[in-house]
């Protein structure tokens, strides 16, 4: 009797497991069928021509190969308000059925912490797919500028161009002025970093605080040939190609300064974050995350990135999600000290 009971229980368990597995396979197949021949959207929360735009279009060309059903991808730019508008659009307007993804700016996850009235979204509820790279910010000056070293920056003005509130070209020089009394003079009104670089070549401004990858991609000789002065660098750690360039953490005089700088430069660890809107069905979100991870290993993608002088140093979706969560737990006193310079 007991033997028959055990057999019956075992058969029931097996049938239950088979049912669950069958349901899972069916859901996965339905998710895959959703993408068959579909046109997907990549919303780029930045203007055309800059580093974010280049990363988004590079990923867009390759990620579709790793999504079942051979979908296509169109790209749309929405770069107002330093990426905040585009991020809010992804959060509230973009299709939540898995047919749309986006690239947001590295500082967009910080914006609701500091400017909740301006950044009307919850960065912790975005579905992160991953980031293509971590970032290093570098402030550079043209050879003719009177500022050639970090020490000079405390004595003389360095005129730098910025591409809008919320971007590193605006936030970093402004915050360093406020926290440590450097003498950046910030000139606004530029649409993107290539416009600032053109103004540098014309002598209209003296420099820029920008992503190292963006500078070396657009103007490789400026830093590599040392025709420009690299004044200071910032990020999770000093960049190996910038040996001898002062690291921003060296400015810290105490633990509070170090906490403030870690928060200020946290976006560099976020890098170039790709997201899906909140509410994407689980199986479709898994497809998108798996496709992004596969793209980061794709030999064609890696070769094209190499030719474009774009350094691939990916962060997976889980690490990115955790980092954004940690940033949202930053003590209020640190947010208040730094946040006023980031608005």
N, C-alpha and C positions, 0 to 999 in steps of 0.2 A: 504493500500500500504506500509506504513511504517512498519507495523507489519510483512508483508511478507518479507520485506527487512531485518529486524532484524533477522528473522528466517534463511534467506539465509546466512547472514553474520555469524551467530552462527554456522550453519552447516559447513560452509567453514572453520571456525576457528577450529572446532572440528576435521574435517578431516585432517587439517594441523597438529594439535597436535598429532593425531593418527599416521600420517605418520612419524613425527619426532620420536615419541616414538617407532614406529615399526622399524625405521632405527636404533635407539639406541640399541634396543633389538637384532636386527640382527647382528650388529657389535659386541656386547658383546658375542653373541653365536659363531660368527666366531672366536673371540679371544679365547674363551674356546675350540673350536674345534681344534685350532692350537696346544694346549698342549696335546691333546689326545694321550697317549702312547709315547710321545716324550722323547728323552733323552736330558736333560739339562746339562749345564756346570756351575760349580762353579770355577772361577779362583781365587786362593788365592795368593795375592801379598806378600807372606812371605814363608819362608822355612818350611818344615815339622817338626812337633814336638814342635813348640813354641805355645804361647798363641793365636796368630791369627789363626793358623792352627786348633787348638782345637775348637775355636769358629765357624770357617767356617764349619767344619765337623759336629758339633753339629746342627747348623742351617740347613745344607744340609739334614740331616736325617729327619728333621721334616717339613720343609717348603713345601716339595712335597705333603704332605697330604692336604695342603690348596690351591693347584693349581688344577683347574679342569682338568679332563682327566687322572688322575693317571700317571703323568710323572715320570721318574727316574732322578737321578742326579749323575754326576761324578765330581770328584774333581781333580783340577790340580794346582800344586804349581809353582810359579814364583817369587822367593824372592830376586832377585839381586837388588843391588843399594838401599838398605833400603826400598824396596817396590815401588820405582819410576818406575822401568822397568815393573812390573806387572800392575801398574796403567796405564801407557802409552799403554800397550797391550790391556787393557780393553777399553781404549778410542779410539784407532785407529784400532785394529785388530779384537777384539772379535765380534761375530755375533751381529748385531743390530736389529734382528728380534724378540727379547724377549726370545730367547732360551738360553741365557747366562747371568749370573750375576757374581759379584765378591765381595770379601772382600779386601779392601785396608787398608793400615796402617793409623793410626790416623794423622800422619804428612804429608801424601801424598797431602792433599789439600793445605798445606802451601808451598810445594816445588816449584810450579811455580811462587809464589810471590818472592821467594828468589833466585831461580836458574832457570830462564826461559830457559836458553840454555841447561840445563840438563833435566828438567822436561817439556817435550814437550806435554803438554796437558792443557786444560782449566778446572780447577776443578769445576768451576761454571756451566759447561755444562754437567757434569755427572748427571745421574738420581739417586738420593739418595733414597734408600728404607727404611733406618733407621739404627740405631745403637743398638747393644744388651746391651750396658752398657756405663756408663761414667767411667773415669779412674782416679786413683791416682798414681803418681810416687813416689817411695820411694828409697832413697839411703841407702844401708845397708853395714855393715862391720862385718867381722867374729870376734869372741871373741879375737883372737890373734893379731888383727890389733892394731897399736899404736893409731889410730884415733877411739875414742869412743863417742865423742860428736861433735856437730857443732862447738864449740869453738876450739876443737882440729884441725878441718879441715882447719882452718886459720893458723895453726902453723906447721902441719906435713902432709906429703903426704899420700893419700889413693889410693892404686893401684886398679883400677877397670877395668873389662873387658867390651869390647863393641862388638856389633854384626853388625856394619857397619854404614857408614854415613847415616844420615837421621833417624836413630832409636833413641829412647829415651836413650838407654844405652850409646850412643855417644854424642847426642846433649846436654842433661841436664848437665852432668859434665863439658863439654867443655864450655858451655855458662856461668855456674856459676863461672868457673875460670875466664873467660873474663870480666864478669860484676861485680863480687864481690871479686875477688882474692882468691877464695878457692884454695885448693891444691890437686885436683884430678890428679892422673897420669893415663892416659888412655892407655890401652893395646888392640890393635886391632887384628883382625884375627879370631875371633870366629864366627861360623856359626849361632848359635842361643843361646838363654838364658840358656837352659840346659847345653850347653858346658861350658858357663861361670861358672855356678853353680858347675859343676864338677871340674873346675879349682880352684874354691874357696875351695872346700873340700880338694883338694890336696895341698893347700897352694901356688898355683902359682899366684893367685891374691887375693886381700883382700876383694873385694866387688863388688857390681853392683848397678847401678841406673836402676830400672826396675818397671814395673807395679806391684802394690801391689797384684792384683789378680793373676798375673803370679807367684809371689814368694810364696804366700800362697797356691796356687794349687800344685806347684812342691815341695816345701819345707815348709810344714805347720808349723813345729816346730821352724823354724828359727826366726820368728817374734812373733808368738803366745806364745811361751815359753820363749821369750826374751833371747834366747841363742845368737842371733845376735844383734848388735847395730843398731837401726834405727836412721840415722843421720839427715835426713831432708826429708820432704814430699812436694809434689807440685801437684796442680790441681785446679779445680774451687773453692774448699773449703777444709778445713782440713777434713780428714777422721775420723769418730767416733771411729774406732778401733785403731787409732794411737794417743790417748790422751797423751799429754806431749811431742810428737815429734815435733820439730820446723817446722813451716810452712814457705814455701819459701817467702811468701809475707812479712814476718817479716824482711827480708833482705833489703827491699826497704827503701831508705832514703828520697825519694821525689816522686812526681807524675810521673815523667818520668821513674823512676825505676819501679813503679807499672804498667805503661802501657807496658813497656818492658817485665815484667814477665807475664802479662796477655797474651801477644802475644806468648811468649815462651811456655807457658803451655796450649795454646788454644786447642791443639790436645787432651788433656785429656778430654775436653768436647765433642770432636768428638768421642772418644772412639774406638769402633770397627765398622767402617762404611761399610755397604753393599750397593752396587751400581749396576746399570745397565748402559750399554754404552749409549752415546747420540744417539738419533734417533730411539729409540724403539717406535713402534706405541702406541698411547695413551691408547687404551683399554687393550693392553697386559701389558703395564706399570702399569696400575691400578690393574690388576690381581696380578702382582708381589708385588706391595706395600701392597695390601690387605692381600696377603698371608704372607708377613713378619710380619705385624701387628697381624695377627691371630696366628702366631707362637709364638710371645712374650706372648700371653695369654694361649697357649696350656699347659695343665696340665702335659702331658708327657714330653714336652720340659723342663718345669720348674723343674720337679722332676729330670730329668737327669742332668740338670745344677747344681742343689743342690748337687747331689751325686758327681759331678765332681769338687765341690767347686768353681763354677763359678757364680759370682753374676750378676743377671739379673736386670738391671736398664735402660730400653730402652729409646731411643730418637726417636721420629717419623720422618718421611721423611721431613715434612715441617719445623720442628725446625732445623733439620740438614742442610737443604738447606739454611735456613736463616742464620745460624751460619757461613757457608762457605762464604756466600755473605758478611757478616760483616767483616770477616777476610780479604777478598780481598779489603776492603775499609780502611784498616789500614794505618795511615799516613806514608809516605815514610821514614821520619826520624826514626821512631820506627823500621820499617822493616830493615833499613840499620844498625841500632845499634845492633839488635839482629841477623839479618840474616847471618852476617859473621861467627857466631859461629854454625850455623845450616847446613852449607854446608859440 
